[in-house]
């Protein structure tokens, strides 16, 4: 090994030992629980239902012009059920 490779290996080894302890995952997510609860509340509450209903009505109007209303129905369903699906995916245990 030449001197540059030895030096690079030494720094890599030092970085692994110094920052290796910082790589542990934590199950405590209290820092973002309030933000997550706020966003879920908005999307499943009156605001989310209003946006979903508005998207559905506008999508039906545009869909009638384009003769395809499936996008309106799919978009409204995604807006309404996305928080439940995301919560289920994130809390799944392998």
N, C-alpha and C positions, 0 to 999 in steps of 0.2 A: 504494500500500500504506500502510496506517496503521501507527502506531508499534508496536502490539501484534503485528501480523502480521510486521513486520520483526524484532522481538525473538524471536518464536517460531521464525522461519526461521533466525536467527543461532544460537540454542541447538541447533536440530536439526542444523545444519551442524557445529557444534562437537562434538556428541555423535557424529556420524558419523565425524569425523576422529579423535577421541580413542579411541573404542571400536571403530572399524572394524578395527583390527589384531588385536583379540581374537576376531574371528569366524572365524578360520581353523580348519577341521576338521583333526583329527589322526587318523592311522591307528594311532598307538600307544595301545593300550588296556591297558597293563600294570597299571594301577591296579585293574581289575576282573577281570583274567584269573583270579586265584586264586579269587575268589568264584564266577565262572562255572564254573570247573572243579570246584569243590566241589559246586555245585548239580547239574551234569550227572552227576557221580559218584554223588550220592545218588539221582537219578531213574533212572539206568540201572543202578545197582548193586542190591544186595540190598534196600535200603530201598524203592526205587522199584518193584521187582518184587513185594515184599511188599504194598505199598499197592495196586498194580494188581490183584494176585490177591485181596486182601481186598475191594476194590471189586467185582471180578467175581463173587465168591461171594455177597456181600450183594445185588448187583444181580440175580443169577439168582434168589435167593429172593424178592425184592420183585417181580421181573418175572413169576415164576410166579403170584404172587397176583394181579397186575394183568393177566396173560396177555399180556405184552409184554417180551421179554428183549433186545430190540435196544438199549435204553439201557445195559444192563450191559455188553454186548459193546463198544459204541461208547466208553463211558467208560473201560474198561480199555485199549482200544487207544490212545485219546488219551493216557492217562497214560504208556503205555509208549513211544510213538513221538514224542511232542511235542518232546523235546530234539533229536532228529535233524532233524525238520522245521524247527524254529526255527534251528538251526545252518545248515541249508541255505539258508534265506531270508536270514539275516544275512550269509552269506559269498558270496552270489550277486553276480556282476559284470554290470553292464548293458553 
